Amino acid sequence: MHDKGKDLTPPEPTATDGAHSAVKSILGAIPVAGSAAVESFMMFVNPPLEKRKQKWMKDVALAIYELQNRGLSIRNLQNNNEFIDIIMYATQAALRTSQEEKLDAFKNVILNSALPNSPDISQQQIFLNYIDSFTVWHLKILDLFSNPQQWLDKNDIEFDTSKITMGNLSQLVEKAFPELNGKKDFYLQVGKDLNLKGLAGLDSFSTGMTGSGIISKRTTNIGDEFIRFIK
């Protein structure tokens, strides 16, 4: 029986690989001490870059195979210019990161962009820009505030709001992510970024509120749409 997934397996890179040539050409245009510097840089960067590229290509192939399993036509996807645009856009961004959370988000964008009722292409490009420019903590904190109680339950974290008569959002963030304890300036900036993009109402982490107020949903409609699109 013909293996549908086999056709989607990316070929092994060759000495004339296009990406290698493109990167080398770009670097060659940058003023450096000499050609030896360019070659040294390429010898340093190229092996991990090629490894990263091959892993991403396999992830994209699996995503396309998943769409095929959901009943979508590979031929139709190949002829869908907007879908190809998203793949190319996501690929360029994905090769700039090694963080699994962001790579998962980029892969999910490819999957979700082909499904019915996905955002229009302009909105998808905006969302891809968000993933690219955000840190992993932007994604984690936004996810937390999309449904704080559900997030806490899912991650088996106890946060007894009945004992809080007056608290603030910092208590929730540092309870959910202990590694952010003592890094208030950092997650305050993350909150400002999400607020500026209109994804969540996180303009202040210090405002006093009740326990039920602390675990209230903070994401906007566009923030919820963004989260759905990258999951």
CNS distance restraints for C-alpha pairs under 8 A (distance, minus, plus):
assign (resid   3 and name CA) (resid   7 and name CA) 7.56 0.50 0.50
assign (resid   4 and name CA) (resid   8 and name CA) 7.63 0.50 0.50
assign (resid   4 and name CA) (resid  65 and name CA) 7.76 0.50 0.50
assign (resid   5 and name CA) (resid   9 and name CA) 6.92 0.50 0.50
assign (resid   5 and name CA) (resid  61 and name CA) 7.91 0.50 0.50
assign (resid   5 and name CA) (resid  62 and name CA) 7.70 0.50 0.50
assign (resid   5 and name CA) (resid  65 and name CA) 6.18 0.50 0.50
assign (resid   8 and name CA) (resid  61 and name CA) 5.27 0.50 0.50
assign (resid   8 and name CA) (resid  62 and name CA) 7.71 0.50 0.50
assign (resid   8 and name CA) (resid  65 and name CA) 7.49 0.50 0.50
assign (resid   9 and name CA) (resid  58 and name CA) 6.53 0.50 0.50
assign (resid   9 and name CA) (resid  61 and name CA) 6.44 0.50 0.50
assign (resid  10 and name CA) (resid  54 and name CA) 7.53 0.50 0.50
assign (resid  10 and name CA) (resid  57 and name CA) 6.32 0.50 0.50
assign (resid  10 and name CA) (resid  58 and name CA) 6.51 0.50 0.50
assign (resid  10 and name CA) (resid  61 and name CA) 7.54 0.50 0.50
assign (resid  12 and name CA) (resid  54 and name CA) 7.85 0.50 0.50
assign (resid  13 and name CA) (resid  17 and name CA) 5.87 0.50 0.50
assign (resid  13 and name CA) (resid  50 and name CA) 7.84 0.50 0.50
assign (resid  16 and name CA) (resid  20 and name CA) 7.40 0.50 0.50
assign (resid  16 and name CA) (resid  21 and name CA) 6.97 0.50 0.50
assign (resid  17 and name CA) (resid  21 and name CA) 6.43 0.50 0.50
assign (resid  18 and name CA) (resid  22 and name CA) 6.10 0.50 0.50
assign (resid  19 and name CA) (resid  23 and name CA) 6.14 0.50 0.50
assign (resid  20 and name CA) (resid  24 and name CA) 6.07 0.50 0.50
assign (resid  20 and name CA) (resid  46 and name CA) 7.47 0.50 0.50
assign (resid  21 and name CA) (resid  25 and name CA) 5.98 0.50 0.50
assign (resid  22 and name CA) (resid  26 and name CA) 6.25 0.50 0.50
assign (resid  23 and name CA) (resid  27 and name CA) 6.15 0.50 0.50
assign (resid  24 and name CA) (resid  28 and name CA) 5.98 0.50 0.50
assign (resid  24 and name CA) (resid  38 and name CA) 7.85 0.50 0.50
assign (resid  24 and name CA) (resid  42 and name CA) 7.19 0.50 0.50
assign (resid  25 and name CA) (resid  29 and name CA) 6.62 0.50 0.50
assign (resid  26 and name CA) (resid  30 and name CA) 7.05 0.50 0.50
assign (resid  27 and name CA) (resid  38 and name CA) 6.72 0.50 0.50
assign (resid  28 and name CA) (resid  35 and name CA) 7.79 0.50 0.50
assign (resid  28 and name CA) (resid  38 and name CA) 6.66 0.50 0.50
assign (resid  32 and name CA) (resid  37 and name CA) 6.73 0.50 0.50
assign (resid  32 and name CA) (resid  38 and name CA) 7.43 0.50 0.50
assign (resid  33 and name CA) (resid  37 and name CA) 6.42 0.50 0.50
assign (resid  34 and name CA) (resid  38 and name CA) 7.07 0.50 0.50
assign (resid  35 and name CA) (resid  39 and name CA) 6.33 0.50 0.50
assign (resid  36 and name CA) (resid  40 and name CA) 6.02 0.50 0.50
assign (resid  37 and name CA) (resid  41 and name CA) 6.10 0.50 0.50
assign (resid  38 and name CA) (resid  42 and name CA) 6.17 0.50 0.50
assign (resid  39 and name CA) (resid  43 and name CA) 6.09 0.50 0.50
assign (resid  40 and name CA) (resid  44 and name CA) 6.30 0.50 0.50
assign (resid  41 and name CA) (resid  45 and name CA) 6.11 0.50 0.50
assign (resid  42 and name CA) (resid  46 and name CA) 5.32 0.50 0.50
assign (resid  43 and name CA) (resid  47 and name CA) 7.14 0.50 0.50
assign (resid  45 and name CA) (resid  49 and name CA) 6.13 0.50 0.50
assign (resid  46 and name CA) (resid  50 and name CA) 5.88 0.50 0.50
assign (resid  47 and name CA) (resid  51 and name CA) 6.29 0.50 0.50
assign (resid  48 and name CA) (resid  52 and name CA) 6.04 0.50 0.50
assign (resid  49 and name CA) (resid  53 and name CA) 6.05 0.50 0.50
assign (resid  49 and name CA) (resid  95 and name CA) 7.59 0.50 0.50
assign (resid  50 and name CA) (resid  54 and name CA) 6.14 0.50 0.50
assign (resid  51 and name CA) (resid  55 and name CA) 6.32 0.50 0.50
assign (resid  52 and name CA) (resid  56 and name CA) 6.25 0.50 0.50
assign (resid  52 and name CA) (resid  95 and name CA) 6.72 0.50 0.50
assign (resid  52 and name CA) (resid  98 and name CA) 7.71 0.50 0.50
assign (resid  53 and name CA) (resid  57 and name CA) 6.16 0.50 0.50
assign (resid  53 and name CA) (resid  95 and name CA) 6.47 0.50 0.50
assign (resid  54 and name CA) (resid  58 and name CA) 6.33 0.50 0.50
assign (resid  55 and name CA) (resid  59 and name CA) 6.30 0.50 0.50
assign (resid  56 and name CA) (resid  60 and name CA) 6.20 0.50 0.50
assign (resid  56 and name CA) (resid  91 and name CA) 7.63 0.50 0.50
assign (resid  56 and name CA) (resid  94 and name CA) 7.53 0.50 0.50
assign (resid  56 and name CA) (resid  95 and name CA) 7.73 0.50 0.50
assign (resid  57 and name CA) (resid  61 and name CA) 6.14 0.50 0.50
assign (resid  58 and name CA) (resid  62 and name CA) 6.20 0.50 0.50
assign (resid  59 and name CA) (resid  63 and name CA) 6.21 0.50 0.50
assign (resid  59 and name CA) (resid 107 and name CA) 7.09 0.50 0.50
assign (resid  60 and name CA) (resid  64 and name CA) 6.21 0.50 0.50
assign (resid  60 and name CA) (resid 107 and name CA) 6.66 0.50 0.50
assign (resid  60 and name CA) (resid 110 and name CA) 7.78 0.50 0.50
assign (resid  61 and name CA) (resid  65 and name CA) 6.15 0.50 0.50
assign (resid  62 and name CA) (resid  66 and name CA) 6.06 0.50 0.50
assign (resid  63 and name CA) (resid  67 and name CA) 6.37 0.50 0.50
assign (resid  63 and name CA) (resid 107 and name CA) 7.01 0.50 0.50
assign (resid  63 and name CA) (resid 110 and name CA) 7.28 0.50 0.50
assign (resid  63 and name CA) (resid 111 and name CA) 5.99 0.50 0.50
assign (resid  64 and name CA) (resid  68 and name CA) 6.28 0.50 0.50
assign (resid  64 and name CA) (resid  74 and name CA) 7.63 0.50 0.50
assign (resid  64 and name CA) (resid 111 and name CA) 7.29 0.50 0.50
assign (resid  65 and name CA) (resid  69 and name CA) 6.28 0.50 0.50
assign (resid  66 and name CA) (resid  70 and name CA) 6.38 0.50 0.50
assign (resid  66 and name CA) (resid 111 and name CA) 7.98 0.50 0.50
assign (resid  67 and name CA) (resid  71 and name CA) 6.63 0.50 0.50
assign (resid  67 and name CA) (resid  72 and name CA) 5.60 0.50 0.50
assign (resid  67 and name CA) (resid 111 and name CA) 6.84 0.50 0.50
assign (resid  67 and name CA) (resid 114 and name CA) 7.80 0.50 0.50
assign (resid  68 and name CA) (resid  72 and name CA) 4.84 0.50 0.50
assign (resid  68 and name CA) (resid  73 and name CA) 6.08 0.50 0.50
assign (resid  68 and name CA) (resid  74 and name CA) 6.40 0.50 0.50
assign (resid  72 and name CA) (resid  76 and name CA) 7.66 0.50 0.50
assign (resid  72 and name CA) (resid  77 and name CA) 7.65 0.50 0.50
assign (resid  73 and name CA) (resid  77 and name CA) 6.29 0.50 0.50
assign (resid  74 and name CA) (resid  78 and name CA) 6.15 0.50 0.50
assign (resid  75 and name CA) (resid  79 and name CA) 6.38 0.50 0.50
assign (resid  76 and name CA) (resid  80 and name CA) 6.16 0.50 0.50
assign (resid  77 and name CA) (resid  83 and name CA) 6.69 0.50 0.50
assign (resid  77 and name CA) (resid  84 and name CA) 7.77 0.50 0.50
assign (resid  77 and name CA) (resid 114 and name CA) 7.79 0.50 0.50
assign (resid  78 and name CA) (resid  83 and name CA) 7.92 0.50 0.50
assign (resid  78 and name CA) (resid  84 and name CA) 7.10 0.50 0.50
assign (resid  80 and name CA) (resid  84 and name CA) 6.39 0.50 0.50
assign (resid  81 and name CA) (resid  85 and name CA) 6.07 0.50 0.50
assign (resid  82 and name CA) (resid  86 and name CA) 6.34 0.50 0.50
assign (resid  82 and name CA) (resid 121 and name CA) 6.70 0.50 0.50
assign (resid  83 and name CA) (resid  87 and name CA) 6.35 0.50 0.50
assign (resid  83 and name CA) (resid 110 and name CA) 7.65 0.50 0.50
assign (resid  83 and name CA) (resid 113 and name CA) 6.85 0.50 0.50
assign (resid  83 and name CA) (resid 114 and name CA) 6.51 0.50 0.50
assign (resid  84 and name CA) (resid  88 and name CA) 6.18 0.50 0.50
assign (resid  85 and name CA) (resid  89 and name CA) 6.04 0.50 0.50
assign (resid  86 and name CA) (resid  90 and name CA) 5.86 0.50 0.50
assign (resid  86 and name CA) (resid 110 and name CA) 6.58 0.50 0.50
assign (resid  86 and name CA) (resid 113 and name CA) 7.63 0.50 0.50
assign (resid  86 and name CA) (resid 124 and name CA) 7.80 0.50 0.50
assign (resid  86 and name CA) (resid 125 and name CA) 7.41 0.50 0.50
assign (resid  87 and name CA) (resid  91 and name CA) 5.92 0.50 0.50
assign (resid  87 and name CA) (resid 110 and name CA) 6.20 0.50 0.50
assign (resid  88 and name CA) (resid  92 and name CA) 6.27 0.50 0.50
assign (resid  89 and name CA) (resid  93 and name CA) 6.49 0.50 0.50
assign (resid  89 and name CA) (resid 125 and name CA) 7.95 0.50 0.50
assign (resid  89 and name CA) (resid 128 and name CA) 7.74 0.50 0.50
assign (resid  90 and name CA) (resid  94 and name CA) 5.85 0.50 0.50
assign (resid  90 and name CA) (resid 106 and name CA) 5.81 0.50 0.50
assign (resid  90 and name CA) (resid 107 and name CA) 7.79 0.50 0.50
assign (resid  90 and name CA) (resid 109 and name CA) 7.95 0.50 0.50
assign (resid  90 and name CA) (resid 110 and name CA) 7.55 0.50 0.50
assign (resid  90 and name CA) (resid 128 and name CA) 6.84 0.50 0.50
assign (resid  91 and name CA) (resid  95 and name CA) 6.18 0.50 0.50
assign (resid  92 and name CA) (resid  96 and name CA) 7.03 0.50 0.50
assign (resid  93 and name CA) (resid  97 and name CA) 7.31 0.50 0.50
assign (resid  93 and name CA) (resid 132 and name CA) 6.01 0.50 0.50
assign (resid  94 and name CA) (resid  98 and name CA) 7.89 0.50 0.50
assign (resid  94 and name CA) (resid 102 and name CA) 7.66 0.50 0.50
assign (resid  94 and name CA) (resid 103 and name CA) 5.98 0.50 0.50
assign (resid  94 and name CA) (resid 106 and name CA) 6.72 0.50 0.50
assign (resid  94 and name CA) (resid 132 and name CA) 7.93 0.50 0.50
assign (resid  97 and name CA) (resid 102 and name CA) 7.50 0.50 0.50
assign (resid  97 and name CA) (resid 103 and name CA) 7.44 0.50 0.50
assign (resid  98 and name CA) (resid 103 and name CA) 7.39 0.50 0.50
assign (resid  99 and name CA) (resid 103 and name CA) 6.32 0.50 0.50
assign (resid  99 and name CA) (resid 136 and name CA) 7.71 0.50 0.50
assign (resid 100 and name CA) (resid 104 and name CA) 5.96 0.50 0.50
assign (resid 101 and name CA) (resid 105 and name CA) 6.32 0.50 0.50
assign (resid 101 and name CA) (resid 136 and name CA) 6.53 0.50 0.50
assign (resid 102 and name CA) (resid 106 and name CA) 6.24 0.50 0.50
assign (resid 102 and name CA) (resid 131 and name CA) 6.66 0.50 0.50
assign (resid 102 and name CA) (resid 132 and name CA) 7.84 0.50 0.50
assign (resid 102 and name CA) (resid 136 and name CA) 6.60 0.50 0.50
assign (resid 103 and name CA) (resid 107 and name CA) 6.19 0.50 0.50
assign (resid 104 and name CA) (resid 108 and name CA) 6.08 0.50 0.50
assign (resid 104 and name CA) (resid 230 and name CA) 7.86 0.50 0.50
assign (resid 105 and name CA) (resid 109 and name CA) 6.19 0.50 0.50
assign (resid 105 and name CA) (resid 131 and name CA) 7.34 0.50 0.50
assign (resid 105 and name CA) (resid 230 and name CA) 4.71 0.50 0.50
assign (resid 105 and name CA) (resid 231 and name CA) 6.45 0.50 0.50
assign (resid 106 and name CA) (resid 110 and name CA) 6.59 0.50 0.50
assign (resid 106 and name CA) (resid 128 and name CA) 7.35 0.50 0.50
assign (resid 106 and name CA) (resid 131 and name CA) 7.52 0.50 0.50
assign (resid 106 and name CA) (resid 230 and name CA) 6.96 0.50 0.50
assign (resid 107 and name CA) (resid 111 and name CA) 6.51 0.50 0.50
assign (resid 108 and name CA) (resid 112 and name CA) 5.96 0.50 0.50
assign (resid 108 and name CA) (resid 229 and name CA) 7.12 0.50 0.50
assign (resid 108 and name CA) (resid 230 and name CA) 5.24 0.50 0.50
assign (resid 108 and name CA) (resid 231 and name CA) 5.75 0.50 0.50
assign (resid 109 and name CA) (resid 113 and name CA) 5.74 0.50 0.50
assign (resid 109 and name CA) (resid 124 and name CA) 8.00 0.50 0.50
assign (resid 109 and name CA) (resid 128 and name CA) 7.77 0.50 0.50
assign (resid 109 and name CA) (resid 229 and name CA) 5.98 0.50 0.50
assign (resid 109 and name CA) (resid 230 and name CA) 5.32 0.50 0.50
assign (resid 109 and name CA) (resid 231 and name CA) 7.73 0.50 0.50
assign (resid 110 and name CA) (resid 114 and name CA) 6.86 0.50 0.50
assign (resid 111 and name CA) (resid 115 and name CA) 7.04 0.50 0.50
assign (resid 112 and name CA) (resid 118 and name CA) 6.51 0.50 0.50
assign (resid 112 and name CA) (resid 229 and name CA) 6.17 0.50 0.50
assign (resid 112 and name CA) (resid 230 and name CA) 7.71 0.50 0.50
assign (resid 113 and name CA) (resid 118 and name CA) 5.60 0.50 0.50
assign (resid 113 and name CA) (resid 119 and name CA) 7.39 0.50 0.50
assign (resid 113 and name CA) (resid 124 and name CA) 7.48 0.50 0.50
assign (resid 113 and name CA) (resid 229 and name CA) 7.87 0.50 0.50
assign (resid 114 and name CA) (resid 118 and name CA) 7.20 0.50 0.50
assign (resid 118 and name CA) (resid 229 and name CA) 7.81 0.50 0.50
assign (resid 119 and name CA) (resid 123 and name CA) 5.87 0.50 0.50
assign (resid 119 and name CA) (resid 124 and name CA) 6.04 0.50 0.50
assign (resid 120 and name CA) (resid 124 and name CA) 6.25 0.50 0.50
assign (resid 121 and name CA) (resid 125 and name CA) 6.21 0.50 0.50
assign (resid 122 and name CA) (resid 126 and name CA) 6.39 0.50 0.50
assign (resid 123 and name CA) (resid 127 and name CA) 6.23 0.50 0.50
assign (resid 124 and name CA) (resid 128 and name CA) 6.19 0.50 0.50
assign (resid 125 and name CA) (resid 129 and name CA) 6.23 0.50 0.50
assign (resid 126 and name CA) (resid 130 and name CA) 6.36 0.50 0.50
assign (resid 127 and name CA) (resid 131 and name CA) 6.45 0.50 0.50
assign (resid 127 and name CA) (resid 226 and name CA) 6.47 0.50 0.50
assign (resid 128 and name CA) (resid 132 and name CA) 6.20 0.50 0.50
assign (resid 129 and name CA) (resid 133 and name CA) 6.07 0.50 0.50
assign (resid 130 and name CA) (resid 134 and name CA) 5.69 0.50 0.50
assign (resid 131 and name CA) (resid 135 and name CA) 7.70 0.50 0.50
assign (resid 131 and name CA) (resid 139 and name CA) 7.88 0.50 0.50
assign (resid 134 and name CA) (resid 138 and name CA) 5.79 0.50 0.50
assign (resid 134 and name CA) (resid 139 and name CA) 7.32 0.50 0.50
assign (resid 135 and name CA) (resid 139 and name CA) 7.02 0.50 0.50
assign (resid 136 and name CA) (resid 140 and name CA) 6.30 0.50 0.50
assign (resid 137 and name CA) (resid 141 and name CA) 5.88 0.50 0.50
assign (resid 137 and name CA) (resid 190 and name CA) 7.40 0.50 0.50
assign (resid 138 and name CA) (resid 142 and name CA) 6.01 0.50 0.50
assign (resid 138 and name CA) (resid 190 and name CA) 5.85 0.50 0.50
assign (resid 138 and name CA) (resid 191 and name CA) 7.79 0.50 0.50
assign (resid 138 and name CA) (resid 194 and name CA) 7.22 0.50 0.50
assign (resid 139 and name CA) (resid 143 and name CA) 6.11 0.50 0.50
assign (resid 140 and name CA) (resid 144 and name CA) 6.21 0.50 0.50
assign (resid 141 and name CA) (resid 145 and name CA) 6.32 0.50 0.50
assign (resid 141 and name CA) (resid 173 and name CA) 7.64 0.50 0.50
assign (resid 142 and name CA) (resid 146 and name CA) 6.26 0.50 0.50
assign (resid 142 and name CA) (resid 194 and name CA) 7.48 0.50 0.50
assign (resid 142 and name CA) (resid 199 and name CA) 7.85 0.50 0.50
assign (resid 142 and name CA) (resid 200 and name CA) 7.18 0.50 0.50
assign (resid 142 and name CA) (resid 219 and name CA) 7.09 0.50 0.50
assign (resid 142 and name CA) (resid 223 and name CA) 7.75 0.50 0.50
assign (resid 142 and name CA) (resid 227 and name CA) 7.95 0.50 0.50
assign (resid 143 and name CA) (resid 147 and name CA) 7.34 0.50 0.50
assign (resid 143 and name CA) (resid 151 and name CA) 7.84 0.50 0.50
assign (resid 143 and name CA) (resid 227 and name CA) 6.88 0.50 0.50
assign (resid 144 and name CA) (resid 148 and name CA) 5.24 0.50 0.50
assign (resid 144 and name CA) (resid 151 and name CA) 5.81 0.50 0.50
assign (resid 145 and name CA) (resid 200 and name CA) 7.85 0.50 0.50
assign (resid 145 and name CA) (resid 215 and name CA) 7.80 0.50 0.50
assign (resid 145 and name CA) (resid 216 and name CA) 7.70 0.50 0.50
assign (resid 145 and name CA) (resid 217 and name CA) 5.61 0.50 0.50
assign (resid 145 and name CA) (resid 218 and name CA) 5.28 0.50 0.50
assign (resid 145 and name CA) (resid 219 and name CA) 6.11 0.50 0.50
assign (resid 146 and name CA) (resid 217 and name CA) 5.43 0.50 0.50
assign (resid 146 and name CA) (resid 218 and name CA) 6.07 0.50 0.50
assign (resid 146 and name CA) (resid 219 and name CA) 5.10 0.50 0.50
assign (resid 146 and name CA) (resid 223 and name CA) 7.89 0.50 0.50
assign (resid 146 and name CA) (resid 224 and name CA) 6.74 0.50 0.50
assign (resid 147 and name CA) (resid 151 and name CA) 6.09 0.50 0.50
assign (resid 147 and name CA) (resid 215 and name CA) 7.67 0.50 0.50
assign (resid 147 and name CA) (resid 216 and name CA) 7.28 0.50 0.50
assign (resid 147 and name CA) (resid 217 and name CA) 5.28 0.50 0.50
assign (resid 147 and name CA) (resid 218 and name CA) 7.86 0.50 0.50
assign (resid 148 and name CA) (resid 152 and name CA) 6.12 0.50 0.50
assign (resid 148 and name CA) (resid 215 and name CA) 5.21 0.50 0.50
assign (resid 148 and name CA) (resid 216 and name CA) 6.74 0.50 0.50
assign (resid 148 and name CA) (resid 217 and name CA) 6.51 0.50 0.50
assign (resid 149 and name CA) (resid 153 and name CA) 6.17 0.50 0.50
assign (resid 149 and name CA) (resid 215 and name CA) 6.11 0.50 0.50
assign (resid 150 and name CA) (resid 154 and name CA) 6.04 0.50 0.50
assign (resid 151 and name CA) (resid 155 and name CA) 6.24 0.50 0.50
assign (resid 152 and name CA) (resid 156 and name CA) 5.99 0.50 0.50
assign (resid 152 and name CA) (resid 157 and name CA) 5.03 0.50 0.50
assign (resid 152 and name CA) (resid 158 and name CA) 6.92 0.50 0.50
assign (resid 152 and name CA) (resid 159 and name CA) 7.59 0.50 0.50
assign (resid 152 and name CA) (resid 176 and name CA) 7.13 0.50 0.50
assign (resid 153 and name CA) (resid 157 and name CA) 6.19 0.50 0.50
assign (resid 153 and name CA) (resid 158 and name CA) 7.61 0.50 0.50
assign (resid 157 and name CA) (resid 175 and name CA) 7.93 0.50 0.50
assign (resid 157 and name CA) (resid 176 and name CA) 7.08 0.50 0.50
assign (resid 159 and name CA) (resid 172 and name CA) 7.85 0.50 0.50
assign (resid 159 and name CA) (resid 175 and name CA) 7.51 0.50 0.50
assign (resid 160 and name CA) (resid 164 and name CA) 7.50 0.50 0.50
assign (resid 161 and name CA) (resid 210 and name CA) 7.90 0.50 0.50
assign (resid 161 and name CA) (resid 211 and name CA) 4.32 0.50 0.50
assign (resid 161 and name CA) (resid 212 and name CA) 6.30 0.50 0.50
assign (resid 162 and name CA) (resid 211 and name CA) 6.34 0.50 0.50
assign (resid 162 and name CA) (resid 212 and name CA) 7.95 0.50 0.50
assign (resid 163 and name CA) (resid 211 and name CA) 7.49 0.50 0.50
assign (resid 164 and name CA) (resid 210 and name CA) 6.36 0.50 0.50
assign (resid 164 and name CA) (resid 211 and name CA) 5.02 0.50 0.50
assign (resid 165 and name CA) (resid 209 and name CA) 7.71 0.50 0.50
assign (resid 165 and name CA) (resid 210 and name CA) 5.35 0.50 0.50
assign (resid 165 and name CA) (resid 211 and name CA) 6.37 0.50 0.50
assign (resid 166 and name CA) (resid 208 and name CA) 5.79 0.50 0.50
assign (resid 166 and name CA) (resid 209 and name CA) 5.21 0.50 0.50
assign (resid 166 and name CA) (resid 210 and name CA) 4.95 0.50 0.50
assign (resid 166 and name CA) (resid 211 and name CA) 6.90 0.50 0.50
assign (resid 167 and name CA) (resid 171 and name CA) 7.07 0.50 0.50
assign (resid 167 and name CA) (resid 207 and name CA) 7.88 0.50 0.50
assign (resid 167 and name CA) (resid 208 and name CA) 5.24 0.50 0.50
assign (resid 167 and name CA) (resid 209 and name CA) 5.34 0.50 0.50
assign (resid 167 and name CA) (resid 210 and name CA) 6.09 0.50 0.50
assign (resid 167 and name CA) (resid 211 and name CA) 6.67 0.50 0.50
assign (resid 167 and name CA) (resid 214 and name CA) 7.32 0.50 0.50
assign (resid 168 and name CA) (resid 172 and name CA) 7.48 0.50 0.50
assign (resid 168 and name CA) (resid 205 and name CA) 6.04 0.50 0.50
assign (resid 168 and name CA) (resid 206 and name CA) 5.36 0.50 0.50
assign (resid 168 and name CA) (resid 207 and name CA) 5.72 0.50 0.50
assign (resid 168 and name CA) (resid 208 and name CA) 5.10 0.50 0.50
assign (resid 168 and name CA) (resid 209 and name CA) 5.81 0.50 0.50
assign (resid 168 and name CA) (resid 210 and name CA) 7.87 0.50 0.50
assign (resid 168 and name CA) (resid 214 and name CA) 6.18 0.50 0.50
assign (resid 169 and name CA) (resid 173 and name CA) 6.38 0.50 0.50
assign (resid 169 and name CA) (resid 204 and name CA) 7.94 0.50 0.50
assign (resid 169 and name CA) (resid 205 and name CA) 4.77 0.50 0.50
assign (resid 169 and name CA) (resid 206 and name CA) 6.56 0.50 0.50
assign (resid 169 and name CA) (resid 207 and name CA) 7.63 0.50 0.50
assign (resid 169 and name CA) (resid 214 and name CA) 5.62 0.50 0.50
assign (resid 170 and name CA) (resid 174 and name CA) 6.06 0.50 0.50
assign (resid 170 and name CA) (resid 184 and name CA) 7.65 0.50 0.50
assign (resid 170 and name CA) (resid 205 and name CA) 5.32 0.50 0.50
assign (resid 170 and name CA) (resid 206 and name CA) 6.66 0.50 0.50
assign (resid 171 and name CA) (resid 175 and name CA) 6.02 0.50 0.50
assign (resid 172 and name CA) (resid 176 and name CA) 6.02 0.50 0.50
assign (resid 172 and name CA) (resid 214 and name CA) 7.00 0.50 0.50
assign (resid 172 and name CA) (resid 215 and name CA) 7.58 0.50 0.50
assign (resid 173 and name CA) (resid 177 and name CA) 5.88 0.50 0.50
assign (resid 173 and name CA) (resid 178 and name CA) 7.98 0.50 0.50
assign (resid 173 and name CA) (resid 180 and name CA) 7.63 0.50 0.50
assign (resid 174 and name CA) (resid 178 and name CA) 5.07 0.50 0.50
assign (resid 174 and name CA) (resid 179 and name CA) 7.49 0.50 0.50
assign (resid 174 and name CA) (resid 180 and name CA) 5.81 0.50 0.50
assign (resid 174 and name CA) (resid 181 and name CA) 5.44 0.50 0.50
assign (resid 177 and name CA) (resid 181 and name CA) 7.59 0.50 0.50
assign (resid 180 and name CA) (resid 184 and name CA) 7.15 0.50 0.50
assign (resid 180 and name CA) (resid 187 and name CA) 7.56 0.50 0.50
assign (resid 183 and name CA) (resid 187 and name CA) 6.69 0.50 0.50
assign (resid 184 and name CA) (resid 188 and name CA) 5.88 0.50 0.50
assign (resid 185 and name CA) (resid 189 and name CA) 6.36 0.50 0.50
assign (resid 186 and name CA) (resid 190 and name CA) 6.49 0.50 0.50
assign (resid 187 and name CA) (resid 191 and name CA) 6.09 0.50 0.50
assign (resid 188 and name CA) (resid 192 and name CA) 6.24 0.50 0.50
assign (resid 188 and name CA) (resid 204 and name CA) 7.48 0.50 0.50
assign (resid 188 and name CA) (resid 205 and name CA) 6.90 0.50 0.50
assign (resid 189 and name CA) (resid 193 and name CA) 6.18 0.50 0.50
assign (resid 190 and name CA) (resid 194 and name CA) 6.32 0.50 0.50
assign (resid 191 and name CA) (resid 195 and name CA) 6.03 0.50 0.50
assign (resid 191 and name CA) (resid 200 and name CA) 7.95 0.50 0.50
assign (resid 191 and name CA) (resid 202 and name CA) 5.09 0.50 0.50
assign (resid 191 and name CA) (resid 203 and name CA) 6.36 0.50 0.50
assign (resid 191 and name CA) (resid 204 and name CA) 7.66 0.50 0.50
assign (resid 192 and name CA) (resid 196 and name CA) 5.94 0.50 0.50
assign (resid 192 and name CA) (resid 202 and name CA) 6.45 0.50 0.50
assign (resid 192 and name CA) (resid 203 and name CA) 5.64 0.50 0.50
assign (resid 193 and name CA) (resid 197 and name CA) 6.29 0.50 0.50
assign (resid 194 and name CA) (resid 198 and name CA) 6.37 0.50 0.50
assign (resid 194 and name CA) (resid 199 and name CA) 5.36 0.50 0.50
assign (resid 194 and name CA) (resid 200 and name CA) 5.68 0.50 0.50
assign (resid 194 and name CA) (resid 201 and name CA) 7.74 0.50 0.50
assign (resid 194 and name CA) (resid 202 and name CA) 7.06 0.50 0.50
assign (resid 195 and name CA) (resid 199 and name CA) 5.92 0.50 0.50
assign (resid 195 and name CA) (resid 200 and name CA) 5.10 0.50 0.50
assign (resid 195 and name CA) (resid 201 and name CA) 5.42 0.50 0.50
assign (resid 195 and name CA) (resid 202 and name CA) 5.47 0.50 0.50
assign (resid 195 and name CA) (resid 203 and name CA) 6.02 0.50 0.50
assign (resid 198 and name CA) (resid 220 and name CA) 6.97 0.50 0.50
assign (resid 198 and name CA) (resid 222 and name CA) 7.26 0.50 0.50
assign (resid 198 and name CA) (resid 223 and name CA) 7.20 0.50 0.50
assign (resid 199 and name CA) (resid 219 and name CA) 5.82 0.50 0.50
assign (resid 199 and name CA) (resid 220 and name CA) 5.38 0.50 0.50
assign (resid 199 and name CA) (resid 221 and name CA) 7.57 0.50 0.50
assign (resid 199 and name CA) (resid 222 and name CA) 5.84 0.50 0.50
assign (resid 199 and name CA) (resid 223 and name CA) 3.98 0.50 0.50
assign (resid 199 and name CA) (resid 224 and name CA) 7.66 0.50 0.50
assign (resid 200 and name CA) (resid 218 and name CA) 5.43 0.50 0.50
assign (resid 200 and name CA) (resid 219 and name CA) 3.99 0.50 0.50
assign (resid 200 and name CA) (resid 220 and name CA) 5.19 0.50 0.50
assign (resid 200 and name CA) (resid 223 and name CA) 6.19 0.50 0.50
assign (resid 201 and name CA) (resid 218 and name CA) 5.36 0.50 0.50
assign (resid 201 and name CA) (resid 219 and name CA) 6.28 0.50 0.50
assign (resid 201 and name CA) (resid 220 and name CA) 7.15 0.50 0.50
assign (resid 202 and name CA) (resid 218 and name CA) 7.01 0.50 0.50
assign (resid 209 and name CA) (resid 213 and name CA) 5.72 0.50 0.50
assign (resid 209 and name CA) (resid 214 and name CA) 6.50 0.50 0.50
assign (resid 210 and name CA) (resid 214 and name CA) 6.39 0.50 0.50
assign (resid 211 and name CA) (resid 215 and name CA) 6.80 0.50 0.50
assign (resid 212 and name CA) (resid 216 and name CA) 6.36 0.50 0.50
assign (resid 219 and name CA) (resid 223 and name CA) 5.33 0.50 0.50
assign (resid 219 and name CA) (resid 224 and name CA) 6.26 0.50 0.50
assign (resid 220 and name CA) (resid 224 and name CA) 6.20 0.50 0.50
assign (resid 221 and name CA) (resid 225 and name CA) 6.25 0.50 0.50
assign (resid 222 and name CA) (resid 226 and name CA) 6.12 0.50 0.50
assign (resid 223 and name CA) (resid 227 and name CA) 6.28 0.50 0.50
assign (resid 224 and name CA) (resid 228 and name CA) 6.23 0.50 0.50
assign (resid 225 and name CA) (resid 229 and name CA) 6.13 0.50 0.50
assign (resid 226 and name CA) (resid 230 and name CA) 6.42 0.50 0.50
assign (resid 227 and name CA) (resid 231 and name CA) 6.29 0.50 0.50
